[in-house]
Amino acid sequence: MIKPRIVIIYHSGYGHTKVVAQAIQRGAEENTATEVRLFSVEEVDWDVLLDADCIVFGSPTYMGSVSAPFKEFMDKSGKIWLKQQWKDKLAAGFTNAGSLSGDKLNVLIQLALFAAQHGMNWITLGIVPSNHNDEGNGEAASVLRLNRMGSYLGAMAQSGNDSPEVTPPTDDIRTAELFGKRIADATYRWVAGAPGI
Ligand SMILES: Cc1cc2nc3c(=O)[nH]c(=O)nc-3n(C[C@H](O)[C@H](O)[C@H](O)COP(=O)(O)O)c2cc1C
């Protein structure tokens, strides 16, 4: 059987969202029964997206919205929408912004609506916010503040003004890795009907 294929497509103006995209890739690669590829919107390969079983969309939050280059990618997908060629694929989304809120939710809503217009099936984050999981998630309760922004629709990260080597923090990177693993497991189940590895 061909391995279920996951493609992560993102924009990152200054490198911070790229770090989150790479963390999702690392997490997804933990399920070795799937194949994971990562592209920026500048290097998008539409044929690879057409062959994917799951597409993960990622954009920084710029002015409370997806960034202009990511919106350009969205608009260019109109031809695919016309034929509903992404219908019944899985989809997921993530964003990264400077502020703790910073209106990141608006970007996740934009990405989920975009996936819905394409007839895709949306994967949620599935990690209880760290302020609510004293009992539910040992990793979060002890050292890390997983899902510290309390997101449900997708993964959120928050970056300061420092370089992408130091921000976003480990909490958000680990959250993104776990999201990646969830995405890969879901994709494997979607294609092969079993949880995979
Ligand atoms: C044009 C522009 C608009 C921005 N708008 C927001 C915003 O609405 N909310 C926010 O919290 N941060 C905002 N920021 C900060 C970025 O989201 C933050 O620096 C992020 O880490 C950038 O990601 P990148 O390095 O992948 O481009 C904005 C930055 C730029 C350049």
The ligand as a Tripos MOL2 file, in Angstrom:
@<TRIPOS>MOLECULE
LIG
   31    33     1     0     0
SMALL
NO_CHARGES

@<TRIPOS>ATOM
      1 C1          2.3350   42.9410    8.7860 C.3       1 LIG1
      2 C2          2.2890   42.3070   10.1360 C.ar      1 LIG1
      3 C3          1.0920   42.2220   10.8070 C.ar      1 LIG1
      4 C4          1.0180   41.6080   12.0630 C.ar      1 LIG1
      5 N1         -0.1940   41.4970   12.6820 N.ar      1 LIG1
      6 C5         -0.2660   40.8700   13.8740 C.ar      1 LIG1
      7 C6         -1.5260   40.6770   14.5010 C.ar      1 LIG1
      8 O1         -2.5860   41.0180   13.9830 O.2       1 LIG1
      9 N2         -1.5440   40.0670   15.7170 N.ar      1 LIG1
     10 C7         -0.3930   39.6630   16.3330 C.ar      1 LIG1
     11 O2         -0.4600   39.1590   17.4500 O.2       1 LIG1
     12 N3          0.8190   39.7880   15.7360 N.ar      1 LIG1
     13 C8          0.8970   40.3650   14.5220 C.ar      1 LIG1
     14 N4          2.1080   40.4740   13.8890 N.ar      1 LIG1
     15 C9          3.2790   39.8070   14.4810 C.3       1 LIG1
     16 C10         3.5390   38.4600   13.8060 C.3       1 LIG1
     17 O3          2.3830   37.6520   13.8450 O.3       1 LIG1
     18 C11         4.6910   37.7180   14.5000 C.3       1 LIG1
     19 O4          5.8500   38.5090   14.4300 O.3       1 LIG1
     20 C12         4.9330   36.3620   13.9000 C.3       1 LIG1
     21 O5          5.8700   35.6550   14.6960 O.3       1 LIG1
     22 C13         5.4690   36.4650   12.4810 C.3       1 LIG1
     23 O6          5.6070   35.1770   11.9420 O.3       1 LIG1
     24 P1          6.6620   34.8840   10.7770 P.3       1 LIG1
     25 O7          8.0540   35.0820   11.3780 O.co2     1 LIG1
     26 O8          6.4290   33.4760   10.3800 O.co2     1 LIG1
     27 O9          6.3730   35.8680    9.6900 O.co2     1 LIG1
     28 C14         2.2000   41.0730   12.6500 C.ar      1 LIG1
     29 C15         3.4170   41.1790   11.9460 C.ar      1 LIG1
     30 C16         3.4630   41.7630   10.7190 C.ar      1 LIG1
     31 C17         4.7770   41.8210    9.9740 C.3       1 LIG1
@<TRIPOS>BOND
     1     1     2 1
     2     2     3 ar
     3     2    30 ar
     4     3     4 ar
     5     4     5 ar
     6     4    28 ar
     7     5     6 ar
     8     6     7 ar
     9     6    13 1
    10     7     8 2
    11     7     9 ar
    12     9    10 ar
    13    10    11 2
    14    10    12 ar
    15    12    13 ar
    16    13    14 ar
    17    14    15 1
    18    14    28 ar
    19    15    16 1
    20    16    17 1
    21    16    18 1
    22    18    19 1
    23    18    20 1
    24    20    21 1
    25    20    22 1
    26    22    23 1
    27    23    24 1
    28    24    25 2
    29    24    26 1
    30    24    27 1
    31    28    29 ar
    32    29    30 ar
    33    30    31 1
@<TRIPOS>SUBSTRUCTURE
     1 LIG1         1 GROUP 0 **** ****
